[in-house]
């Protein structure tokens, strides 16, 4: 995470975190803590509502397909590794 990209965010704050890695010793970093979501549901335009509905349908279709795989972890692990590499 590039902390400078989150430094003055209106959607949350950065907090210092620290720990000790068993091999590399102590470390310090920052974590982004998002602001709470509002209690009221936002008003969406028709275009946005339709986009959300299409995304939800696509996720449902993907979920249905994934449930038919004998070992879904075979696809999940490489995807999570790739995402972790891209995010770091």
Phi, psi and omega in degrees: 000135175268100187302326182297336178286344182247000189303314183245040184286134175282354185256006179171185182230161173259136176235145178287140175229156178207162179191188178228122176273135184299333182258322188256355176087201185293149176217156176223145179201188175235152177238142177270126177247111183290152174292152178298147177286149178294152181287329181275146178285132180291151176279124182254144174288165179300320180297314180294317179300316179295321178296319178296319179296318178295319178296319179296319178295321179295319178294322178296320178295317178297318179299318179297317179294318182296328180292342180272348180284137179292327181222079183298339178298334179297329177269328185290316184300309179298325179294317179294322178296316180297317179297319179296319178296317181291329183279341183271000000 
